[in-house]
Amino acid sequence: MEKTINFRISEETKLELQFIAEKKEIKVSHLIREIITDFIENYYDVDNTIIMYSQTPIEVFLDDSNNDHFNQ
């Protein structure tokens, strides 16, 4: 599902985006989506690893009371 994001940019940046979009013969909104998508893909390509943190903590309990290995 697509969402709308509003943000402010300088007049100079807006003009640059319009210039680039015109050269590529696309709309500014399409150019911005392209830029954002490329940035996100490049962000994760640095290590080729994506780390996702769970929203729910995971608890692990180790019951090793019968093992004397740790008591030596």
N, C-alpha and C positions, 0 to 999 in steps of 0.2 A: 504494500500500500504506500503510495506516495504521500509525503507530508510537505507542508509549506514552512520555510524558514525565512524570516525577515532579518536583515542586518544592514548596517550603514557602512558605506565606503566613501572615500573622498571623491570629489568631482573629477580629479585627474585619473584616478583608478577607473572610474566609470567610463571616461572617454577612451582610455586604453582598451578596456574590455570591449567597448563598442567597435573600436578600430579593428581589433583582432577578429571579432565576430563577423564583421563585414568582409574582411579578407578571406575568411573561411566559408563565407556565405551561409552562416547559421545565425540563429538568434542568440542574444546575450545569455538568456536563461539556459540554453543548451550548452553554451561554452562554459558557464559556471558549473553546471552539473558534470561536464567532462573534466574540468580542473579538479573538482572535489573527488570524483571517482579515481582519477589518476593519483592524487595525493594519498588517498586511503590505500590503494593497491601498493604504491611505492613504500608506504610506511611499514607495511607488513613484509615486504620483500627484502628488507635489510638483512634479516636473519633467516628468512624463509620459515619463520616460526610464528605461530599465532598463539598467544597466551590468553586464555579466557578464564576469568575468575568467576567462580560459582557465587550466586547470590545467597546461597544457604551454606552456612559453615558445616563442615563434615567432621564428626567426632570419631576418633579411632581409639579404642581401648585395647591395650595389650595386657593380657593376664599371663604373666610368666612367673608366677609365684612358686611353681614347682621346679623351676630350672635354677640350679645352683651356679650356673655359669657366671651370672652377674654378681654373685656374692664372693667370688674368689679374689 
